[in-house]
Structures are given as C-alpha cells and as structure tokens.
C-alpha cells in the first residue's frame, strides 16, 4: 500500500507536467558519486517515459580542476566563476565535451532512452561574449550567453534527450568557458521551459550558510534578487540563473540537493518536495 500511495501521490504531478519541458542543470555530487550517477540516469529516463521533455545541461568543475592540477595549472575562482585563460578553456572543452558529456550520454542510453550530446558550438547553439566577475574583475575567456538558437535543441528533442556541455564561442570563433548554471537558465528561457532545476551539493538556498537546516523552501524572484547584492560563492550564479529564468517566462526554478538519491523525482512528484523553489514575484 505504501508503494501504491506513492504512485497515487505522483499521478497529479505527472498529469500536470506531461508534455512540458524541464531543463536540468546536472553537477556536483550527483555527477561524481557512481551510485548517484546511475540514479540520475534512471530518473531522467523515467521523466521521458512519463511524458516530460528533459534537457540536461552540465558542467564538470571537479573534473576540470583535477586535470588542471595534474598539469600544474593554476586554479582560481571569482564569485563562483572559474578564471579561464586560453589554456584553461582548452582543458574545459576536452573534459566537458570529450569525457563528461559522453559519459552522461552513455548512461542514459544504457537505461533505455536515446540521448545525444551537444555543446554550445553545435548548430551555433550559444553565441557568447566575454564577461567579467561580479566586481568587474578580469576573469579571462568566460562567456556570457547573448543568444540561444534553439533550432538544434528542438530538432534533437523530438526523438532524443539532449545533453549539453556548457562551452561556447564568440563572434570571432574564440572558445569560452560558460558557467553551467547560466547556460541552464538561458536554455530554459529560450525553450519556454516549465521548470529549470539546479542540482547542487547543499540542501537548497540557506538562510544561514552555516546552518544546513535553514533551507528557504520557497521564495519570490524579487526576494532572491534583493539578496544577490550581498552574496558571493557558488550559490550566487545558481540564484542569479533562477531569477533570470523566472524573468524570462519560466514558471518555476528549483535548487535541489543532488546528494540525495532520486532527488529529481522527489522534487517533481511528491507533495513535500525538497530544496528551494523560486516563483514569480507576487
């Protein structure tokens, strides 16, 4: 009966989300722990089977850092963004497109749904320009997404699950590292997604960063925007992407704990949910 109750609880959500696009930013522990990687692939396959249209956007920060350390390259972050000279961007492209992306695609394929790997360069999906850190710092070839051409996504998503690596090029063809949170938000806006979901390594947006139990379960985009002025670190680009997604017409944005098995399904298909939901301002 417990299992039947779980299915009945999920039914209205499956009905509500059927046919809608959900953009999922994949990263953190959910990408690095072998068991969680398998859980994530199964969850995405389930979403496709019950009628949602999942689009996966991923980074690969720990893998990039590991390769840079092996090559004795400096690793530096400003406001949660990786400082990226030309050599760093080349490492990022090799790791994200050549390794991480193909690993994700292979796992999803193995669990029963065909997936196709893309990057911001494919079909000119991303057009980027060089950005700066939150305080105007020079952080090298880090790209701000100016345009998303969703033609290639729409074409692929008819039959496959798109898996997108967060790199792109500017007008002159120079490669840039793109923050995966920003990329997920930009794709959600461009595709008119119903939801965008950010998997992270904390329980959600914390009222007190030192207290893991101080999760803010729901907030308006205006509340988040006001808080961004005084925020640093890795949560900032996630919340910034949430706000921009909401302003761009996405119905809801979620920050969820990717360390929990099946966190996607728990957030989407249970009454309690987990993590932080950002909604339009009231």
Sine and cosine of phi, psi and omega as CSV:
sin_phi,cos_phi,sin_psi,cos_psi,sin_omega,cos_omega
0.00,0.00,-0.55,0.83,0.05,-1.00
-0.86,0.50,-0.69,0.72,-0.01,-1.00
-0.92,0.39,-0.64,0.77,0.05,-1.00
-0.89,0.45,-0.67,0.74,0.03,-1.00
-0.86,0.50,-0.64,0.77,0.03,-1.00
-0.89,0.46,-0.68,0.73,0.02,-1.00
-0.90,0.43,-0.68,0.74,0.00,-1.00
-0.91,0.41,-0.59,0.81,0.06,-1.00
-0.90,0.43,-0.59,0.81,-0.04,-1.00
-0.97,0.24,-0.42,0.91,-0.16,-0.99
-0.82,0.57,-0.77,0.64,-0.03,-1.00
-0.89,0.45,-0.51,0.86,0.03,-1.00
-0.95,0.30,-0.65,0.76,0.06,-1.00
-0.87,0.50,-0.68,0.74,0.01,-1.00
-0.90,0.44,-0.69,0.72,-0.03,-1.00
-0.90,0.43,-0.64,0.77,-0.12,-0.99
-1.00,-0.01,-0.13,0.99,-0.08,-1.00
-0.84,0.54,0.78,-0.63,0.03,-1.00
0.99,0.14,-0.05,1.00,-0.04,-1.00
-1.00,-0.08,0.44,-0.90,-0.01,-1.00
-1.00,0.00,0.73,-0.69,0.08,-1.00
-0.83,-0.56,0.87,-0.49,0.05,-1.00
-1.00,-0.08,0.78,-0.63,-0.08,-1.00
-0.86,-0.52,0.89,-0.46,0.12,-0.99
-1.00,0.06,0.88,-0.47,-0.13,-0.99
-0.96,-0.27,0.82,-0.58,0.02,-1.00
-0.11,-0.99,-0.09,-1.00,0.06,-1.00
0.94,0.34,-0.52,-0.86,-0.07,-1.00
-0.87,0.49,-0.56,0.83,-0.01,-1.00
-0.88,0.48,-0.39,0.92,0.02,-1.00
-1.00,-0.06,-0.38,0.92,-0.15,-0.99
-0.98,-0.19,-0.46,0.89,-0.01,-1.00
-1.00,0.08,0.80,-0.59,-0.08,-1.00
-0.84,0.55,-0.68,0.73,-0.01,-1.00
-0.92,0.40,-0.65,0.76,0.00,-1.00
-0.93,0.37,-0.53,0.85,0.07,-1.00
-0.88,0.48,-0.68,0.73,0.02,-1.00
-0.93,0.38,-0.66,0.75,0.04,-1.00
-0.85,0.53,-0.70,0.71,-0.03,-1.00
-0.88,0.47,-0.71,0.70,-0.01,-1.00
-0.88,0.48,-0.68,0.74,0.04,-1.00
-0.89,0.45,-0.67,0.74,-0.02,-1.00
-0.88,0.47,-0.69,0.73,-0.01,-1.00
-0.90,0.44,-0.65,0.76,0.03,-1.00
-0.89,0.46,-0.67,0.74,0.05,-1.00
-0.87,0.50,-0.69,0.72,0.02,-1.00
-0.83,0.55,-0.68,0.73,0.00,-1.00
-0.92,0.39,-0.67,0.74,-0.03,-1.00
-0.90,0.43,-0.55,0.83,-0.03,-1.00
-1.00,-0.01,0.14,0.99,0.20,-0.98
0.97,-0.26,0.07,1.00,0.11,-0.99
-0.99,0.10,0.27,-0.96,0.06,-1.00
-0.90,-0.44,1.00,0.05,-0.03,-1.00
-0.98,0.20,0.64,-0.76,0.14,-0.99
-0.83,-0.56,0.84,-0.54,-0.04,-1.00
-0.99,-0.15,0.76,-0.65,0.12,-0.99
-0.84,-0.54,0.76,-0.65,-0.08,-1.00
-0.73,-0.69,0.46,-0.89,0.25,-0.97
-0.97,-0.23,-0.60,-0.80,0.00,-1.00
0.16,-0.99,0.64,0.77,-0.10,-0.99
-0.79,0.61,-0.77,0.63,-0.01,-1.00
-0.87,0.49,-0.62,0.78,0.03,-1.00
-0.92,0.40,-0.66,0.75,0.04,-1.00
-0.88,0.47,-0.72,0.69,0.00,-1.00
-0.88,0.48,-0.66,0.75,-0.01,-1.00
-0.88,0.48,-0.70,0.72,0.01,-1.00
-0.93,0.38,-0.62,0.79,0.03,-1.00
-0.90,0.43,-0.64,0.77,0.04,-1.00
-0.90,0.45,-0.64,0.77,0.03,-1.00
-0.89,0.45,-0.47,0.88,0.00,-1.00
-0.99,-0.13,0.16,0.99,0.01,-1.00
0.83,0.55,0.64,0.77,0.05,-1.00
-0.99,-0.11,0.60,-0.80,-0.01,-1.00
-0.93,0.37,0.63,-0.77,0.03,-1.00
-0.89,-0.46,0.84,-0.53,-0.06,-1.00
-0.59,-0.81,0.64,-0.77,0.04,-1.00
-0.82,-0.57,0.57,-0.82,0.11,-0.99
-0.75,-0.66,0.88,-0.47,0.01,-1.00
0.85,0.52,0.56,0.83,0.01,-1.00
0.99,0.12,0.01,1.00,0.00,-1.00
-0.95,-0.31,0.68,-0.73,-0.03,-1.00
-0.97,0.24,0.81,-0.58,0.12,-0.99
-0.92,0.39,0.80,-0.59,-0.23,-0.97
-0.73,-0.68,0.98,-0.22,0.20,-0.98
-0.99,0.13,-0.04,-1.00,-0.09,-1.00
-0.87,0.50,-0.63,0.78,0.00,-1.00
-0.92,0.39,-0.64,0.77,0.03,-1.00
-0.88,0.47,-0.67,0.75,0.00,-1.00
-0.89,0.45,-0.64,0.77,0.02,-1.00
-0.89,0.45,-0.67,0.75,0.07,-1.00
-0.89,0.46,-0.70,0.71,-0.01,-1.00
-0.86,0.51,-0.69,0.73,0.00,-1.00
-0.90,0.43,-0.69,0.72,0.00,-1.00
-0.89,0.46,-0.68,0.73,-0.05,-1.00
-0.95,0.30,-0.75,0.67,-0.10,-0.99
-0.94,0.35,-0.74,0.67,-0.09,-1.00
-0.99,0.12,-0.68,0.73,-0.12,-0.99
-0.99,0.15,-0.44,0.90,-0.07,-1.00
-0.88,-0.47,-0.90,0.43,-0.15,-0.99
-0.88,0.47,-0.75,0.67,-0.05,-1.00
-0.86,0.51,-0.71,0.70,-0.06,-1.00
-0.94,0.33,-0.51,0.86,0.08,-1.00
-0.91,0.42,-0.69,0.73,0.00,-1.00
-0.90,0.44,-0.72,0.69,0.01,-1.00
-0.85,0.53,-0.71,0.71,-0.03,-1.00
-0.89,0.46,-0.65,0.76,-0.01,-1.00
-0.92,0.39,-0.69,0.72,0.02,-1.00
-0.90,0.45,-0.68,0.73,0.05,-1.00
-0.84,0.54,-0.69,0.73,-0.07,-1.00
-0.91,0.42,-0.45,0.89,-0.04,-1.00
-1.00,-0.07,0.12,0.99,0.25,-0.97
0.89,-0.45,0.05,1.00,0.09,-1.00
-0.76,-0.65,0.68,-0.73,0.01,-1.00
-0.96,0.28,0.73,-0.69,0.03,-1.00
-0.84,-0.54,0.43,-0.90,0.02,-1.00
-0.76,-0.66,0.75,-0.66,0.02,-1.00
-1.00,0.05,0.69,-0.73,0.03,-1.00
-0.71,-0.70,0.25,-0.97,0.21,-0.98
-0.71,-0.71,0.08,-1.00,0.01,-1.00
-0.89,0.46,-0.29,0.96,0.02,-1.00
-0.99,0.15,-0.39,0.92,-0.09,-1.00
-0.96,0.28,0.81,-0.58,-0.03,-1.00
0.87,0.49,0.39,0.92,-0.09,-1.00
0.78,0.63,0.69,0.72,-0.05,-1.00
-0.85,0.53,-0.73,0.68,0.04,-1.00
-0.93,-0.37,0.71,-0.71,0.31,-0.95
-0.92,-0.39,0.83,-0.55,-0.12,-0.99
-0.86,-0.51,0.28,-0.96,0.18,-0.98
-0.74,-0.68,0.40,-0.92,-0.07,-1.00
-0.93,0.36,0.74,-0.67,0.00,-1.00
-0.92,-0.38,0.01,-1.00,0.02,-1.00
-0.82,-0.57,0.12,-0.99,0.07,-1.00
-0.94,0.33,0.12,-0.99,-0.04,-1.00
-0.84,0.55,-0.49,0.87,0.01,-1.00
-0.98,-0.18,0.30,0.96,-0.02,-1.00
0.99,0.10,0.23,0.97,-0.03,-1.00
-0.94,0.35,0.52,-0.85,0.11,-0.99
-0.98,0.22,0.90,-0.43,-0.01,-1.00
-0.89,-0.46,0.30,0.95,0.12,-0.99
0.99,0.16,-0.58,-0.82,-0.09,-1.00
-1.00,0.08,0.91,0.41,0.12,-0.99
-0.95,-0.30,0.80,-0.59,-0.16,-0.99
-0.99,-0.14,0.66,-0.75,0.22,-0.98
-0.99,-0.16,0.76,-0.65,-0.06,-1.00
-0.98,0.22,0.88,-0.47,0.04,-1.00
-1.00,-0.06,-0.47,0.88,-0.07,-1.00
-0.47,-0.88,0.64,-0.77,0.13,-0.99
-0.87,-0.49,0.86,-0.51,0.06,-1.00
-0.99,-0.13,0.97,-0.23,-0.16,-0.99
-0.99,0.11,0.07,1.00,-0.02,-1.00
-0.84,0.55,-0.70,0.71,-0.03,-1.00
-0.93,0.37,-0.59,0.80,0.03,-1.00
-0.91,0.41,-0.74,0.68,-0.02,-1.00
-0.87,0.49,-0.62,0.78,-0.01,-1.00
-0.92,0.39,-0.72,0.69,-0.02,-1.00
-0.93,0.37,-0.67,0.74,-0.15,-0.99
-0.93,0.36,-0.23,0.97,0.07,-1.00
-0.87,0.49,-0.59,0.81,-0.10,-1.00
-0.81,-0.58,-0.23,0.97,-0.12,-0.99
-0.72,-0.69,0.26,-0.97,0.15,-0.99
-1.00,-0.03,0.90,-0.44,0.02,-1.00
-0.96,0.27,0.70,-0.72,0.06,-1.00
-0.82,-0.57,0.92,-0.40,-0.25,-0.97
-0.90,-0.44,0.82,-0.58,0.08,-1.00
-1.00,0.05,0.64,-0.77,-0.17,-0.98
-1.00,0.01,0.94,0.34,0.19,-0.98
-0.74,-0.68,0.35,-0.94,0.01,-1.00
-0.30,-0.95,0.04,-1.00,-0.05,-1.00
-0.77,-0.64,0.45,-0.90,0.05,-1.00
-1.00,0.01,-0.11,-0.99,-0.05,-1.00
-0.86,0.51,-0.48,0.88,-0.03,-1.00
-1.00,-0.03,0.11,0.99,0.03,-1.00
0.99,0.16,0.20,0.98,0.01,-1.00
-0.99,0.15,0.79,-0.61,-0.04,-1.00
-0.95,0.32,0.59,-0.81,0.03,-1.00
-0.74,-0.68,0.56,-0.83,0.20,-0.98
-0.98,0.21,0.74,-0.67,-0.02,-1.00
-0.87,-0.49,0.77,-0.64,0.05,-1.00
-0.87,0.49,0.78,-0.63,-0.10,-0.99
-0.92,0.39,-0.49,0.87,0.06,-1.00
-0.90,0.43,-0.72,0.70,0.03,-1.00
-0.88,0.47,-0.67,0.75,-0.01,-1.00
-0.88,0.48,-0.68,0.73,0.01,-1.00
-0.89,0.45,-0.68,0.73,0.03,-1.00
-0.89,0.45,-0.65,0.76,-0.01,-1.00
-0.91,0.41,-0.65,0.76,0.02,-1.00
-0.92,0.38,-0.63,0.78,0.04,-1.00
-0.87,0.49,-0.68,0.73,0.02,-1.00
-0.90,0.43,-0.72,0.69,-0.09,-1.00
-0.92,0.39,-0.56,0.83,-0.03,-1.00
-1.00,0.01,-0.09,1.00,-0.07,-1.00
0.92,0.40,0.61,0.79,-0.06,-1.00
-0.88,0.47,0.51,-0.86,0.08,-1.00
-0.97,0.26,-0.63,0.77,0.00,-1.00
-0.67,-0.75,0.49,-0.87,0.25,-0.97
-0.80,-0.60,0.72,-0.70,-0.12,-0.99
-0.80,-0.60,0.76,-0.65,-0.03,-1.00
-0.93,-0.37,0.91,-0.41,0.08,-1.00
-0.99,0.11,0.77,-0.64,-0.05,-1.00
-0.67,-0.75,-0.09,-1.00,-0.07,-1.00
-0.95,-0.31,0.37,0.93,0.13,-0.99
-0.76,-0.64,0.20,-0.98,-0.10,-1.00
-0.94,0.33,-0.23,0.97,-0.03,-1.00
0.46,-0.89,-0.31,-0.95,0.10,-0.99
-0.97,0.24,0.86,-0.50,-0.09,-1.00
-0.99,-0.13,0.73,-0.68,0.08,-1.00
-0.89,0.45,-0.63,0.78,0.08,-1.00
-0.84,-0.54,0.94,-0.33,-0.06,-1.00
-0.83,0.56,-0.36,0.93,0.01,-1.00
-1.00,0.07,-0.14,0.99,-0.05,-1.00
-0.88,-0.47,0.97,-0.23,-0.06,-1.00
-0.91,0.41,-0.21,0.98,0.02,-1.00
-1.00,-0.04,0.03,1.00,-0.08,-1.00
-0.99,-0.10,0.67,0.74,-0.04,-1.00
-0.93,0.37,0.73,-0.68,0.14,-0.99
-1.00,0.04,0.95,-0.32,-0.15,-0.99
-0.96,0.29,-0.50,0.86,-0.01,-1.00
-0.46,-0.89,0.61,-0.79,0.01,-1.00
-0.46,-0.89,0.49,-0.87,0.10,-0.99
-0.98,0.18,0.41,-0.91,-0.01,-1.00
-0.87,0.49,-0.51,0.86,0.01,-1.00
-0.93,0.37,-0.62,0.79,0.04,-1.00
-0.90,0.43,-0.68,0.73,0.00,-1.00
-0.91,0.42,-0.68,0.73,-0.03,-1.00
-0.88,0.48,-0.65,0.76,0.03,-1.00
-0.90,0.44,-0.59,0.81,-0.03,-1.00
-0.96,0.29,-0.43,0.90,-0.07,-1.00
-0.89,0.46,-0.47,0.88,-0.05,-1.00
-0.87,0.50,-0.45,0.89,-0.10,-1.00
-0.91,-0.42,0.37,0.93,-0.14,-0.99
-0.90,-0.43,0.61,-0.79,0.10,-0.99
-0.75,-0.66,0.09,-1.00,0.10,-1.00
1.00,0.04,-0.10,-1.00,-0.16,-0.99
-0.93,0.36,-0.36,0.93,0.02,-1.00
-0.96,0.29,-0.43,0.90,-0.08,-1.00
-0.87,0.50,-0.79,0.61,-0.01,-1.00
-0.89,0.46,-0.48,0.88,0.05,-1.00
-0.92,0.38,-0.74,0.67,0.00,-1.00
-0.92,0.38,-0.60,0.80,0.08,-1.00
-0.87,0.49,-0.68,0.74,0.03,-1.00
-0.91,0.42,-0.60,0.80,0.06,-1.00
-0.87,0.49,-0.75,0.67,-0.04,-1.00
-0.88,0.47,-0.72,0.69,-0.02,-1.00
-0.91,0.41,-0.57,0.82,0.04,-1.00
-0.90,0.43,-0.71,0.70,0.01,-1.00
-0.88,0.47,-0.71,0.70,0.03,-1.00
-0.89,0.47,-0.45,0.89,-0.01,-1.00
-1.00,0.06,0.07,1.00,0.09,-1.00
0.96,-0.27,-0.04,1.00,0.07,-1.00
-0.94,0.35,0.69,-0.73,-0.12,-0.99
-0.94,0.35,-0.74,0.67,-0.01,-1.00
-0.63,-0.78,0.52,-0.85,0.13,-0.99
-0.83,-0.56,0.62,-0.78,-0.09,-1.00
-0.77,-0.64,0.64,-0.77,0.20,-0.98
-0.91,-0.42,0.88,-0.48,-0.11,-0.99
-0.78,-0.63,0.34,-0.94,-0.09,-1.00
-1.00,0.08,0.98,-0.22,-0.01,-1.00
-0.95,0.31,-0.09,1.00,0.05,-1.00
-0.98,0.22,-0.25,0.97,0.01,-1.00
-1.00,0.04,0.75,-0.66,0.06,-1.00
-0.84,0.54,0.70,-0.71,0.07,-1.00
0.86,0.51,0.59,0.81,-0.03,-1.00
-0.88,0.47,-0.55,0.84,0.04,-1.00
-0.87,0.50,-0.75,0.66,-0.03,-1.00
-0.92,0.40,-0.62,0.78,0.01,-1.00
-0.89,0.46,-0.66,0.75,-0.02,-1.00
-0.95,0.30,-0.64,0.77,-0.10,-1.00
-0.98,0.19,-0.62,0.79,-0.27,-0.96
-0.88,-0.48,0.24,0.97,0.08,-1.00
-0.84,-0.55,0.42,-0.91,-0.02,-1.00
-0.92,0.39,-0.63,0.77,-0.07,-1.00
-0.95,0.30,-0.66,0.75,-0.08,-1.00
0.91,0.42,-0.03,-1.00,0.06,-1.00
-0.58,-0.81,0.28,-0.96,0.12,-0.99
0.97,0.23,-0.39,-0.92,-0.07,-1.00
-0.91,-0.42,0.77,-0.64,0.09,-1.00
-0.96,-0.29,0.79,-0.62,0.06,-1.00
-0.96,-0.27,0.80,-0.61,-0.04,-1.00
-0.88,-0.48,0.19,-0.98,0.09,-1.00
-0.87,0.49,0.44,-0.90,0.02,-1.00
-0.89,0.45,0.60,-0.80,0.01,-1.00
-1.00,-0.07,0.00,0.00,0.00,0.00
